[in-house]
Amino acid sequence: MCSAIIQDAQVQKHFLNVSHKALCRYIDQLQIALHRYSSRPEIIPPRLVDTTMNGNTTHLIMPVLDDVFSGLKWLGYNPQGGLGFVGAVTVTDPRSGGLIGVVQAKQLTGVRTALASCIGIRNQLSAFKNKTSITVFGTGLQSFWHIFVCAKLLEGREIAVNVIYRSSPMDTALLEDHLPSLKVAQFQLSDTEQVRDKVSQSNIIFGCVPSTEPSILKKYLEASSGPEYTYISLIGSYKSHMHECDTALVEQFKDQGVQILVDSKEHTLIEAGELIDANVAPTQLLEIGNLEPNKPLPKSTCKNGKLVTLCKIVGLAIMDVSMAKTLLADLSS
């Protein structure tokens, strides 16, 4: 097979036109990759972080060494460039080391994170009724793909999306083009009353904003009866001082002996401020890769009787390499 280079535009076009069946296959493939990581965490060696000689650009080099998924994610960040993190995922043959292909990382990162967030939803589609309310904090690429992937996964339902933004609303043109039946409303984060109402009434909540002050509060979930069940996935904050939900919500899970879903126990307890400040122990976490088929997700109970699943994702290179490998195979065929 000839090696290929897949650009961001190709990744975007492919997933914008993906079928429900194919999307489920990508989610299942990602869960297989995360299971391999949970079984042998050493397949992800320590990442290398260093700067160029002039000190202007920081590079993150994240290898994966496995019998099935082998490769490297390489990102660069120059604060003066205005491009955010830029880079690529290289996929190699685990046996020979030969190059299979390269996928630009920007769109792929957004897609694979959304797919990981939705593994818990995929495992319990029947929990979401014909009318489903989704609230997303953030307006960037991660937020877009979380909305898109979740809406495609819940195909056939009447879905209302609430976008919570800090300063500028989300550009919803692509959503309107590809999901014309989707109902989208937008609210500013400073409008506390609206934020509380949308959180309390949501079936699904995605946190996609790096935050030092939490926006998803336990008291919001208890503000009214709302739906019987809410699934929450937090992916925006990635440093130990950051918080997307408050400590009270995390402590509710601890106090009730209910595990929190994570992509990696090791990495979330280093990078997720929500878990660190609540002194969460590894035994109080359940890795997504260890989810058992047909077994209910862990759920804590709010004082109003609402059941809540909490998921925290910081991102692993095996997620990128596994999705890039699958994408390269699909596009080559």
Secondary structure, DSSP 8 states (H G I E B T S, - for coil): ---EEE-HHHHHHHHHT--HHHHHHHHHHHHHHHHHHHH-GGGS---EEEE-TTS--EEEEEEEE-SS-EEEEEEEE-TTTSS-EEEEEEEE-TTT--EEEEEEHHHHHHHHHHHHHTHHHHTTGGGS-SEEEEEEE--SHHHHHHHHHHHHHTTTSEEEEEEEESSS----HHHHHH-TT-EEEEEETT-HHHHHHHHHT-SEEEE-S--SS--B-HHHHTSS---SEEEEEE-S--STT--SB-HHHHHHHHHTT--EEES-HHHHHHH-HHHHHTT--GGGEEEGGG--TT-----EE-TTS-EEEEEE----HHHHHHHHHHHHHHHH-
